[in-house]
Amino acid sequence: MMSVQAIEEAIQQLFEADLIKFRQWFAQFDEHLWDSQIERDANSGKLDALAAEALAEYHAGKTTEI
């Protein structure tokens, strides 16, 4: 496996077109990881308190429509 330093150095050597492709790929990769983490947290109940708080504020009229 490559070290972070080696990856950084390799990225610095990319031509502009390849850097654009890498950025797009990495954004999708990172989004997938984030979505997976949110799903795990939701399924485990870690977000239940936040959801309950948001719903309570909504029902109390403390929210504004966006």
CHARMM internal coordinates of N, CA and C (Angstrom, degrees):
IC EDIT
DIST 1 N 1 CA 1.4497
DIST 1 CA 1 C 1.5329
ANGL 1 N 1 CA 1 C 108.55
DIST 1 C 2 N 1.3096
ANGL 1 CA 1 C 2 N 116.10
DIHE 1 N 1 CA 1 C 2 N 143.12
DIST 2 N 2 CA 1.4632
ANGL 1 C 2 N 2 CA 121.62
DIHE 1 CA 1 C 2 N 2 CA -179.35
DIST 2 CA 2 C 1.5213
ANGL 2 N 2 CA 2 C 110.35
DIHE 1 C 2 N 2 CA 2 C -78.72
DIST 2 C 3 N 1.3172
ANGL 2 CA 2 C 3 N 116.04
DIHE 2 N 2 CA 2 C 3 N 148.82
DIST 3 N 3 CA 1.4536
ANGL 2 C 3 N 3 CA 120.41
DIHE 2 CA 2 C 3 N 3 CA 174.47
DIST 3 CA 3 C 1.5302
ANGL 3 N 3 CA 3 C 109.33
DIHE 2 C 3 N 3 CA 3 C -80.17
DIST 3 C 4 N 1.3054
ANGL 3 CA 3 C 4 N 115.43
DIHE 3 N 3 CA 3 C 4 N 161.32
DIST 4 N 4 CA 1.4677
ANGL 3 C 4 N 4 CA 119.91
DIHE 3 CA 3 C 4 N 4 CA 177.63
DIST 4 CA 4 C 1.5204
ANGL 4 N 4 CA 4 C 109.62
DIHE 3 C 4 N 4 CA 4 C -59.00
DIST 4 C 5 N 1.3084
ANGL 4 CA 4 C 5 N 116.94
DIHE 4 N 4 CA 4 C 5 N -40.63
DIST 5 N 5 CA 1.4638
ANGL 4 C 5 N 5 CA 120.60
DIHE 4 CA 4 C 5 N 5 CA 179.56
DIST 5 CA 5 C 1.5263
ANGL 5 N 5 CA 5 C 110.86
DIHE 4 C 5 N 5 CA 5 C -60.46
DIST 5 C 6 N 1.3140
ANGL 5 CA 5 C 6 N 117.48
DIHE 5 N 5 CA 5 C 6 N -42.82
DIST 6 N 6 CA 1.4611
ANGL 5 C 6 N 6 CA 121.00
DIHE 5 CA 5 C 6 N 6 CA 179.54
DIST 6 CA 6 C 1.5290
ANGL 6 N 6 CA 6 C 110.57
DIHE 5 C 6 N 6 CA 6 C -65.28
DIST 6 C 7 N 1.3116
ANGL 6 CA 6 C 7 N 116.62
DIHE 6 N 6 CA 6 C 7 N -38.83
DIST 7 N 7 CA 1.4695
ANGL 6 C 7 N 7 CA 120.39
DIHE 6 CA 6 C 7 N 7 CA 178.14
DIST 7 CA 7 C 1.5176
ANGL 7 N 7 CA 7 C 110.16
DIHE 6 C 7 N 7 CA 7 C -65.27
DIST 7 C 8 N 1.3304
ANGL 7 CA 7 C 8 N 116.58
DIHE 7 N 7 CA 7 C 8 N -44.84
DIST 8 N 8 CA 1.4741
ANGL 7 C 8 N 8 CA 120.68
DIHE 7 CA 7 C 8 N 8 CA 177.93
DIST 8 CA 8 C 1.5268
ANGL 8 N 8 CA 8 C 110.91
DIHE 7 C 8 N 8 CA 8 C -57.95
DIST 8 C 9 N 1.3221
ANGL 8 CA 8 C 9 N 116.14
DIHE 8 N 8 CA 8 C 9 N -45.00
DIST 9 N 9 CA 1.4579
ANGL 8 C 9 N 9 CA 120.32
DIHE 8 CA 8 C 9 N 9 CA -179.87
DIST 9 CA 9 C 1.5246
ANGL 9 N 9 CA 9 C 111.23
DIHE 8 C 9 N 9 CA 9 C -63.99
DIST 9 C 10 N 1.3257
ANGL 9 CA 9 C 10 N 117.00
DIHE 9 N 9 CA 9 C 10 N -39.97
DIST 10 N 10 CA 1.4628
ANGL 9 C 10 N 10 CA 120.62
DIHE 9 CA 9 C 10 N 10 CA 179.09
DIST 10 CA 10 C 1.5271
ANGL 10 N 10 CA 10 C 110.63
DIHE 9 C 10 N 10 CA 10 C -65.18
DIST 10 C 11 N 1.3218
ANGL 10 CA 10 C 11 N 116.88
DIHE 10 N 10 CA 10 C 11 N -41.22
DIST 11 N 11 CA 1.4616
ANGL 10 C 11 N 11 CA 120.64
DIHE 10 CA 10 C 11 N 11 CA 178.88
DIST 11 CA 11 C 1.5154
ANGL 11 N 11 CA 11 C 110.93
DIHE 10 C 11 N 11 CA 11 C -62.70
DIST 11 C 12 N 1.3036
ANGL 11 CA 11 C 12 N 116.50
DIHE 11 N 11 CA 11 C 12 N -39.70
DIST 12 N 12 CA 1.4633
ANGL 11 C 12 N 12 CA 120.75
DIHE 11 CA 11 C 12 N 12 CA 179.81
DIST 12 CA 12 C 1.5263
ANGL 12 N 12 CA 12 C 112.08
DIHE 11 C 12 N 12 CA 12 C -63.36
DIST 12 C 13 N 1.3186
ANGL 12 CA 12 C 13 N 117.37
DIHE 12 N 12 CA 12 C 13 N -21.89
DIST 13 N 13 CA 1.4576
ANGL 12 C 13 N 13 CA 121.65
DIHE 12 CA 12 C 13 N 13 CA -178.50
DIST 13 CA 13 C 1.5290
ANGL 13 N 13 CA 13 C 113.04
DIHE 12 C 13 N 13 CA 13 C -89.57
DIST 13 C 14 N 1.3360
ANGL 13 CA 13 C 14 N 117.82
DIHE 13 N 13 CA 13 C 14 N -6.47
DIST 14 N 14 CA 1.4577
ANGL 13 C 14 N 14 CA 120.84
DIHE 13 CA 13 C 14 N 14 CA -177.00
DIST 14 CA 14 C 1.5234
ANGL 14 N 14 CA 14 C 111.74
DIHE 13 C 14 N 14 CA 14 C -69.08
DIST 14 C 15 N 1.3216
ANGL 14 CA 14 C 15 N 115.45
DIHE 14 N 14 CA 14 C 15 N 144.26
DIST 15 N 15 CA 1.4594
ANGL 14 C 15 N 15 CA 120.61
DIHE 14 CA 14 C 15 N 15 CA 170.76
DIST 15 CA 15 C 1.5264
ANGL 15 N 15 CA 15 C 107.74
DIHE 14 C 15 N 15 CA 15 C -71.86
DIST 15 C 16 N 1.3123
ANGL 15 CA 15 C 16 N 116.85
DIHE 15 N 15 CA 15 C 16 N 159.79
DIST 16 N 16 CA 1.4646
ANGL 15 C 16 N 16 CA 121.68
DIHE 15 CA 15 C 16 N 16 CA -174.73
DIST 16 CA 16 C 1.5273
ANGL 16 N 16 CA 16 C 112.46
DIHE 15 C 16 N 16 CA 16 C -55.09
DIST 16 C 17 N 1.3228
ANGL 16 CA 16 C 17 N 117.95
DIHE 16 N 16 CA 16 C 17 N -44.89
DIST 17 N 17 CA 1.4643
ANGL 16 C 17 N 17 CA 120.99
DIHE 16 CA 16 C 17 N 17 CA -178.68
DIST 17 CA 17 C 1.5311
ANGL 17 N 17 CA 17 C 110.87
DIHE 16 C 17 N 17 CA 17 C -62.33
DIST 17 C 18 N 1.3320
ANGL 17 CA 17 C 18 N 116.13
DIHE 17 N 17 CA 17 C 18 N -41.03
DIST 18 N 18 CA 1.4610
ANGL 17 C 18 N 18 CA 119.57
DIHE 17 CA 17 C 18 N 18 CA 178.82
DIST 18 CA 18 C 1.5299
ANGL 18 N 18 CA 18 C 111.14
DIHE 17 C 18 N 18 CA 18 C -70.31
DIST 18 C 19 N 1.3208
ANGL 18 CA 18 C 19 N 117.27
DIHE 18 N 18 CA 18 C 19 N -33.77
DIST 19 N 19 CA 1.4540
ANGL 18 C 19 N 19 CA 120.81
DIHE 18 CA 18 C 19 N 19 CA 177.15
DIST 19 CA 19 C 1.5323
ANGL 19 N 19 CA 19 C 110.35
DIHE 18 C 19 N 19 CA 19 C -64.85
DIST 19 C 20 N 1.3091
ANGL 19 CA 19 C 20 N 116.76
DIHE 19 N 19 CA 19 C 20 N -40.08
DIST 20 N 20 CA 1.4716
ANGL 19 C 20 N 20 CA 120.97
DIHE 19 CA 19 C 20 N 20 CA 176.62
DIST 20 CA 20 C 1.5271
ANGL 20 N 20 CA 20 C 109.99
DIHE 19 C 20 N 20 CA 20 C -61.19
DIST 20 C 21 N 1.3325
ANGL 20 CA 20 C 21 N 116.33
DIHE 20 N 20 CA 20 C 21 N -45.93
DIST 21 N 21 CA 1.4676
ANGL 20 C 21 N 21 CA 120.03
DIHE 20 CA 20 C 21 N 21 CA 178.40
DIST 21 CA 21 C 1.5233
ANGL 21 N 21 CA 21 C 110.92
DIHE 20 C 21 N 21 CA 21 C -62.25
DIST 21 C 22 N 1.3296
ANGL 21 CA 21 C 22 N 116.84
DIHE 21 N 21 CA 21 C 22 N -41.32
DIST 22 N 22 CA 1.4624
ANGL 21 C 22 N 22 CA 120.74
DIHE 21 CA 21 C 22 N 22 CA 179.19
DIST 22 CA 22 C 1.5213
ANGL 22 N 22 CA 22 C 110.96
DIHE 21 C 22 N 22 CA 22 C -63.04
DIST 22 C 23 N 1.3245
ANGL 22 CA 22 C 23 N 116.90
DIHE 22 N 22 CA 22 C 23 N -44.36
DIST 23 N 23 CA 1.4684
ANGL 22 C 23 N 23 CA 120.16
DIHE 22 CA 22 C 23 N 23 CA 179.03
DIST 23 CA 23 C 1.5210
ANGL 23 N 23 CA 23 C 111.02
DIHE 22 C 23 N 23 CA 23 C -58.88
DIST 23 C 24 N 1.3263
ANGL 23 CA 23 C 24 N 116.45
DIHE 23 N 23 CA 23 C 24 N -43.87
DIST 24 N 24 CA 1.4629
ANGL 23 C 24 N 24 CA 120.23
DIHE 23 CA 23 C 24 N 24 CA 179.53
DIST 24 CA 24 C 1.5233
ANGL 24 N 24 CA 24 C 110.64
DIHE 23 C 24 N 24 CA 24 C -63.67
DIST 24 C 25 N 1.3165
ANGL 24 CA 24 C 25 N 116.38
DIHE 24 N 24 CA 24 C 25 N -44.77
DIST 25 N 25 CA 1.4599
ANGL 24 C 25 N 25 CA 120.37
DIHE 24 CA 24 C 25 N 25 CA 178.57
DIST 25 CA 25 C 1.5227
ANGL 25 N 25 CA 25 C 110.62
DIHE 24 C 25 N 25 CA 25 C -62.02
DIST 25 C 26 N 1.3323
ANGL 25 CA 25 C 26 N 116.94
DIHE 25 N 25 CA 25 C 26 N -45.65
DIST 26 N 26 CA 1.4636
ANGL 25 C 26 N 26 CA 119.90
DIHE 25 CA 25 C 26 N 26 CA -176.51
DIST 26 CA 26 C 1.5229
ANGL 26 N 26 CA 26 C 111.20
DIHE 25 C 26 N 26 CA 26 C -66.81
DIST 26 C 27 N 1.3160
ANGL 26 CA 26 C 27 N 117.76
DIHE 26 N 26 CA 26 C 27 N -37.62
DIST 27 N 27 CA 1.4668
ANGL 26 C 27 N 27 CA 120.76
DIHE 26 CA 26 C 27 N 27 CA 177.47
DIST 27 CA 27 C 1.5246
ANGL 27 N 27 CA 27 C 110.24
DIHE 26 C 27 N 27 CA 27 C -60.07
DIST 27 C 28 N 1.3297
ANGL 27 CA 27 C 28 N 117.27
DIHE 27 N 27 CA 27 C 28 N -44.80
DIST 28 N 28 CA 1.4639
ANGL 27 C 28 N 28 CA 120.86
DIHE 27 CA 27 C 28 N 28 CA 178.25
DIST 28 CA 28 C 1.5278
ANGL 28 N 28 CA 28 C 111.17
DIHE 27 C 28 N 28 CA 28 C -65.79
DIST 28 C 29 N 1.3070
ANGL 28 CA 28 C 29 N 116.55
DIHE 28 N 28 CA 28 C 29 N -41.40
DIST 29 N 29 CA 1.4624
ANGL 28 C 29 N 29 CA 122.02
DIHE 28 CA 28 C 29 N 29 CA 178.30
DIST 29 CA 29 C 1.5285
ANGL 29 N 29 CA 29 C 109.99
DIHE 28 C 29 N 29 CA 29 C -60.32
DIST 29 C 30 N 1.3245
ANGL 29 CA 29 C 30 N 116.46
DIHE 29 N 29 CA 29 C 30 N -47.91
DIST 30 N 30 CA 1.4606
ANGL 29 C 30 N 30 CA 122.02
DIHE 29 CA 29 C 30 N 30 CA -178.53
DIST 30 CA 30 C 1.5338
ANGL 30 N 30 CA 30 C 111.03
DIHE 29 C 30 N 30 CA 30 C -65.84
DIST 30 C 31 N 1.3277
ANGL 30 CA 30 C 31 N 116.85
DIHE 30 N 30 CA 30 C 31 N -40.22
DIST 31 N 31 CA 1.4649
ANGL 30 C 31 N 31 CA 120.79
DIHE 30 CA 30 C 31 N 31 CA 177.07
DIST 31 CA 31 C 1.5230
ANGL 31 N 31 CA 31 C 110.88
DIHE 30 C 31 N 31 CA 31 C -60.81
DIST 31 C 32 N 1.3196
ANGL 31 CA 31 C 32 N 116.78
DIHE 31 N 31 CA 31 C 32 N -41.44
DIST 32 N 32 CA 1.4602
ANGL 31 C 32 N 32 CA 120.91
DIHE 31 CA 31 C 32 N 32 CA 179.05
DIST 32 CA 32 C 1.5316
ANGL 32 N 32 CA 32 C 110.46
DIHE 31 C 32 N 32 CA 32 C -62.77
DIST 32 C 33 N 1.3368
ANGL 32 CA 32 C 33 N 117.02
DIHE 32 N 32 CA 32 C 33 N -43.93
DIST 33 N 33 CA 1.4599
ANGL 32 C 33 N 33 CA 120.04
DIHE 32 CA 32 C 33 N 33 CA 178.63
DIST 33 CA 33 C 1.5291
ANGL 33 N 33 CA 33 C 110.93
DIHE 32 C 33 N 33 CA 33 C -62.08
DIST 33 C 34 N 1.3388
ANGL 33 CA 33 C 34 N 116.08
DIHE 33 N 33 CA 33 C 34 N -43.29
DIST 34 N 34 CA 1.4645
ANGL 33 C 34 N 34 CA 121.24
DIHE 33 CA 33 C 34 N 34 CA 179.86
DIST 34 CA 34 C 1.5301
ANGL 34 N 34 CA 34 C 110.12
DIHE 33 C 34 N 34 CA 34 C -62.63
DIST 34 C 35 N 1.3264
ANGL 34 CA 34 C 35 N 117.33
DIHE 34 N 34 CA 34 C 35 N -47.11
DIST 35 N 35 CA 1.4555
ANGL 34 C 35 N 35 CA 121.19
DIHE 34 CA 34 C 35 N 35 CA 179.23
DIST 35 CA 35 C 1.5311
ANGL 35 N 35 CA 35 C 110.96
DIHE 34 C 35 N 35 CA 35 C -59.91
DIST 35 C 36 N 1.3140
ANGL 35 CA 35 C 36 N 116.70
DIHE 35 N 35 CA 35 C 36 N -41.36
DIST 36 N 36 CA 1.4604
ANGL 35 C 36 N 36 CA 120.96
DIHE 35 CA 35 C 36 N 36 CA 179.25
DIST 36 CA 36 C 1.5294
ANGL 36 N 36 CA 36 C 110.91
DIHE 35 C 36 N 36 CA 36 C -63.90
DIST 36 C 37 N 1.3253
ANGL 36 CA 36 C 37 N 117.19
DIHE 36 N 36 CA 36 C 37 N -40.48
DIST 37 N 37 CA 1.4608
ANGL 36 C 37 N 37 CA 121.13
DIHE 36 CA 36 C 37 N 37 CA 179.25
DIST 37 CA 37 C 1.5244
ANGL 37 N 37 CA 37 C 110.83
DIHE 36 C 37 N 37 CA 37 C -65.98
DIST 37 C 38 N 1.3346
ANGL 37 CA 37 C 38 N 117.18
DIHE 37 N 37 CA 37 C 38 N -44.24
DIST 38 N 38 CA 1.4606
ANGL 37 C 38 N 38 CA 120.92
DIHE 37 CA 37 C 38 N 38 CA 178.10
DIST 38 CA 38 C 1.5242
ANGL 38 N 38 CA 38 C 110.01
DIHE 37 C 38 N 38 CA 38 C -60.95
DIST 38 C 39 N 1.3240
ANGL 38 CA 38 C 39 N 117.47
DIHE 38 N 38 CA 38 C 39 N -42.89
DIST 39 N 39 CA 1.4570
ANGL 38 C 39 N 39 CA 121.06
DIHE 38 CA 38 C 39 N 39 CA 179.40
DIST 39 CA 39 C 1.5226
ANGL 39 N 39 CA 39 C 111.03
DIHE 38 C 39 N 39 CA 39 C -62.38
DIST 39 C 40 N 1.3329
ANGL 39 CA 39 C 40 N 117.15
DIHE 39 N 39 CA 39 C 40 N -43.81
DIST 40 N 40 CA 1.4678
ANGL 39 C 40 N 40 CA 120.21
DIHE 39 CA 39 C 40 N 40 CA 178.18
DIST 40 CA 40 C 1.5252
ANGL 40 N 40 CA 40 C 110.34
DIHE 39 C 40 N 40 CA 40 C -62.48
DIST 40 C 41 N 1.3291
ANGL 40 CA 40 C 41 N 116.81
DIHE 40 N 40 CA 40 C 41 N -43.88
DIST 41 N 41 CA 1.4603
ANGL 40 C 41 N 41 CA 120.47
DIHE 40 CA 40 C 41 N 41 CA 179.98
DIST 41 CA 41 C 1.5274
ANGL 41 N 41 CA 41 C 111.38
DIHE 40 C 41 N 41 CA 41 C -63.81
DIST 41 C 42 N 1.3282
ANGL 41 CA 41 C 42 N 116.79
DIHE 41 N 41 CA 41 C 42 N -41.17
DIST 42 N 42 CA 1.4631
ANGL 41 C 42 N 42 CA 120.47
DIHE 41 CA 41 C 42 N 42 CA 179.27
DIST 42 CA 42 C 1.5295
ANGL 42 N 42 CA 42 C 110.28
DIHE 41 C 42 N 42 CA 42 C -65.43
DIST 42 C 43 N 1.3135
ANGL 42 CA 42 C 43 N 116.87
DIHE 42 N 42 CA 42 C 43 N -44.04
DIST 43 N 43 CA 1.4647
ANGL 42 C 43 N 43 CA 120.55
DIHE 42 CA 42 C 43 N 43 CA -178.96
DIST 43 CA 43 C 1.5245
ANGL 43 N 43 CA 43 C 112.56
DIHE 42 C 43 N 43 CA 43 C -67.61
DIST 43 C 44 N 1.3209
ANGL 43 CA 43 C 44 N 117.02
DIHE 43 N 43 CA 43 C 44 N -28.20
DIST 44 N 44 CA 1.4688
ANGL 43 C 44 N 44 CA 120.34
DIHE 43 CA 43 C 44 N 44 CA -178.61
DIST 44 CA 44 C 1.5247
ANGL 44 N 44 CA 44 C 112.30
DIHE 43 C 44 N 44 CA 44 C -86.62
DIST 44 C 45 N 1.3407
ANGL 44 CA 44 C 45 N 116.81
DIHE 44 N 44 CA 44 C 45 N -8.51
DIST 45 N 45 CA 1.4583
ANGL 44 C 45 N 45 CA 120.02
DIHE 44 CA 44 C 45 N 45 CA 179.46
DIST 45 CA 45 C 1.5128
ANGL 45 N 45 CA 45 C 114.38
DIHE 44 C 45 N 45 CA 45 C 92.08
DIST 45 C 46 N 1.3306
ANGL 45 CA 45 C 46 N 117.53
DIHE 45 N 45 CA 45 C 46 N 1.46
DIST 46 N 46 CA 1.4645
ANGL 45 C 46 N 46 CA 120.36
DIHE 45 CA 45 C 46 N 46 CA -178.53
DIST 46 CA 46 C 1.5245
ANGL 46 N 46 CA 46 C 113.21
DIHE 45 C 46 N 46 CA 46 C -62.45
DIST 46 C 47 N 1.3281
ANGL 46 CA 46 C 47 N 117.06
DIHE 46 N 46 CA 46 C 47 N -23.12
DIST 47 N 47 CA 1.4619
ANGL 46 C 47 N 47 CA 120.49
DIHE 46 CA 46 C 47 N 47 CA -177.36
DIST 47 CA 47 C 1.5210
ANGL 47 N 47 CA 47 C 112.83
DIHE 46 C 47 N 47 CA 47 C -99.23
DIST 47 C 48 N 1.3145
ANGL 47 CA 47 C 48 N 117.46
DIHE 47 N 47 CA 47 C 48 N -0.78
DIST 48 N 48 CA 1.4584
ANGL 47 C 48 N 48 CA 120.83
DIHE 47 CA 47 C 48 N 48 CA -176.10
DIST 48 CA 48 C 1.5316
ANGL 48 N 48 CA 48 C 112.61
DIHE 47 C 48 N 48 CA 48 C -59.22
DIST 48 C 49 N 1.3107
ANGL 48 CA 48 C 49 N 117.65
DIHE 48 N 48 CA 48 C 49 N -43.34
DIST 49 N 49 CA 1.4640
ANGL 48 C 49 N 49 CA 120.70
DIHE 48 CA 48 C 49 N 49 CA -178.93
DIST 49 CA 49 C 1.5259
ANGL 49 N 49 CA 49 C 110.69
DIHE 48 C 49 N 49 CA 49 C -63.94
DIST 49 C 50 N 1.3196
ANGL 49 CA 49 C 50 N 117.03
DIHE 49 N 49 CA 49 C 50 N -40.24
DIST 50 N 50 CA 1.4654
ANGL 49 C 50 N 50 CA 120.41
DIHE 49 CA 49 C 50 N 50 CA 178.68
DIST 50 CA 50 C 1.5227
ANGL 50 N 50 CA 50 C 111.16
DIHE 49 C 50 N 50 CA 50 C -65.90
DIST 50 C 51 N 1.3173
ANGL 50 CA 50 C 51 N 116.43
DIHE 50 N 50 CA 50 C 51 N -40.66
DIST 51 N 51 CA 1.4587
ANGL 50 C 51 N 51 CA 120.60
DIHE 50 CA 50 C 51 N 51 CA 178.60
DIST 51 CA 51 C 1.5239
ANGL 51 N 51 CA 51 C 110.50
DIHE 50 C 51 N 51 CA 51 C -65.14
DIST 51 C 52 N 1.3299
ANGL 51 CA 51 C 52 N 116.52
DIHE 51 N 51 CA 51 C 52 N -42.73
DIST 52 N 52 CA 1.4635
ANGL 51 C 52 N 52 CA 120.42
DIHE 51 CA 51 C 52 N 52 CA 179.11
DIST 52 CA 52 C 1.5237
ANGL 52 N 52 CA 52 C 110.73
DIHE 51 C 52 N 52 CA 52 C -62.87
DIST 52 C 53 N 1.3165
ANGL 52 CA 52 C 53 N 117.44
DIHE 52 N 52 CA 52 C 53 N -41.71
DIST 53 N 53 CA 1.4612
ANGL 52 C 53 N 53 CA 121.61
DIHE 52 CA 52 C 53 N 53 CA 178.32
DIST 53 CA 53 C 1.5241
ANGL 53 N 53 CA 53 C 111.26
DIHE 52 C 53 N 53 CA 53 C -63.10
DIST 53 C 54 N 1.3196
ANGL 53 CA 53 C 54 N 116.84
DIHE 53 N 53 CA 53 C 54 N -43.58
DIST 54 N 54 CA 1.4636
ANGL 53 C 54 N 54 CA 120.98
DIHE 53 CA 53 C 54 N 54 CA 179.50
DIST 54 CA 54 C 1.5302
ANGL 54 N 54 CA 54 C 110.87
DIHE 53 C 54 N 54 CA 54 C -63.98
DIST 54 C 55 N 1.3148
ANGL 54 CA 54 C 55 N 116.69
DIHE 54 N 54 CA 54 C 55 N -43.18
DIST 55 N 55 CA 1.4610
ANGL 54 C 55 N 55 CA 120.10
DIHE 54 CA 54 C 55 N 55 CA 178.98
DIST 55 CA 55 C 1.5236
ANGL 55 N 55 CA 55 C 111.54
DIHE 54 C 55 N 55 CA 55 C -65.59
DIST 55 C 56 N 1.3161
ANGL 55 CA 55 C 56 N 117.56
DIHE 55 N 55 CA 55 C 56 N -38.71
DIST 56 N 56 CA 1.4632
ANGL 55 C 56 N 56 CA 121.07
DIHE 55 CA 55 C 56 N 56 CA 178.41
DIST 56 CA 56 C 1.5255
ANGL 56 N 56 CA 56 C 110.33
DIHE 55 C 56 N 56 CA 56 C -63.41
DIST 56 C 57 N 1.3248
ANGL 56 CA 56 C 57 N 117.31
DIHE 56 N 56 CA 56 C 57 N -42.72
DIST 57 N 57 CA 1.4631
ANGL 56 C 57 N 57 CA 120.62
DIHE 56 CA 56 C 57 N 57 CA 178.19
DIST 57 CA 57 C 1.5243
ANGL 57 N 57 CA 57 C 110.80
DIHE 56 C 57 N 57 CA 57 C -65.85
DIST 57 C 58 N 1.3157
ANGL 57 CA 57 C 58 N 116.88
DIHE 57 N 57 CA 57 C 58 N -37.66
DIST 58 N 58 CA 1.4615
ANGL 57 C 58 N 58 CA 120.69
DIHE 57 CA 57 C 58 N 58 CA 177.67
DIST 58 CA 58 C 1.5264
ANGL 58 N 58 CA 58 C 110.24
DIHE 57 C 58 N 58 CA 58 C -63.43
DIST 58 C 59 N 1.3234
ANGL 58 CA 58 C 59 N 117.21
DIHE 58 N 58 CA 58 C 59 N -48.46
DIST 59 N 59 CA 1.4617
ANGL 58 C 59 N 59 CA 121.60
DIHE 58 CA 58 C 59 N 59 CA -178.02
DIST 59 CA 59 C 1.5332
ANGL 59 N 59 CA 59 C 111.44
DIHE 58 C 59 N 59 CA 59 C -67.74
DIST 59 C 60 N 1.3324
ANGL 59 CA 59 C 60 N 117.01
DIHE 59 N 59 CA 59 C 60 N -25.37
DIST 60 N 60 CA 1.4624
ANGL 59 C 60 N 60 CA 120.92
DIHE 59 CA 59 C 60 N 60 CA 178.56
DIST 60 CA 60 C 1.5332
ANGL 60 N 60 CA 60 C 111.50
DIHE 59 C 60 N 60 CA 60 C -84.72
DIST 60 C 61 N 1.3262
ANGL 60 CA 60 C 61 N 117.24
DIHE 60 N 60 CA 60 C 61 N -0.97
DIST 61 N 61 CA 1.4558
ANGL 60 C 61 N 61 CA 121.15
DIHE 60 CA 60 C 61 N 61 CA 179.69
DIST 61 CA 61 C 1.5088
ANGL 61 N 61 CA 61 C 114.31
DIHE 60 C 61 N 61 CA 61 C 76.12
DIST 61 C 62 N 1.3128
ANGL 61 CA 61 C 62 N 117.04
DIHE 61 N 61 CA 61 C 62 N 22.78
DIST 62 N 62 CA 1.4584
ANGL 61 C 62 N 62 CA 121.27
DIHE 61 CA 61 C 62 N 62 CA -178.01
DIST 62 CA 62 C 1.5193
ANGL 62 N 62 CA 62 C 113.53
DIHE 61 C 62 N 62 CA 62 C -95.15
DIST 62 C 63 N 1.3205
ANGL 62 CA 62 C 63 N 116.88
DIHE 62 N 62 CA 62 C 63 N 15.79
DIST 63 N 63 CA 1.4610
ANGL 62 C 63 N 63 CA 120.37
DIHE 62 CA 62 C 63 N 63 CA -179.18
DIST 63 CA 63 C 1.5234
ANGL 63 N 63 CA 63 C 110.25
DIHE 62 C 63 N 63 CA 63 C -117.26
DIST 63 C 64 N 1.3046
ANGL 63 CA 63 C 64 N 115.63
DIHE 63 N 63 CA 63 C 64 N 162.43
DIST 64 N 64 CA 1.4588
ANGL 63 C 64 N 64 CA 121.18
DIHE 63 CA 63 C 64 N 64 CA 175.62
DIST 64 CA 64 C 1.5214
ANGL 64 N 64 CA 64 C 108.30
DIHE 63 C 64 N 64 CA 64 C -124.81
DIST 64 C 65 N 1.2858
ANGL 64 CA 64 C 65 N 115.32
DIHE 64 N 64 CA 64 C 65 N 146.85
DIST 65 N 65 CA 1.4548
ANGL 64 C 65 N 65 CA 121.26
DIHE 64 CA 64 C 65 N 65 CA 179.91
DIST 65 CA 65 C 1.5223
ANGL 65 N 65 CA 65 C 108.97
DIHE 64 C 65 N 65 CA 65 C -74.63
DIST 65 C 66 N 1.3264
ANGL 65 CA 65 C 66 N 115.91
DIHE 65 N 65 CA 65 C 66 N 138.45
DIST 66 N 66 CA 1.4712
ANGL 65 C 66 N 66 CA 119.62
DIHE 65 CA 65 C 66 N 66 CA 177.70
DIST 66 CA 66 C 1.5008
ANGL 66 N 66 CA 66 C 110.82
DIHE 65 C 66 N 66 CA 66 C -112.58
END
COOR INIT
IC SEED 1 N 1 CA 1 C
IC BUILD
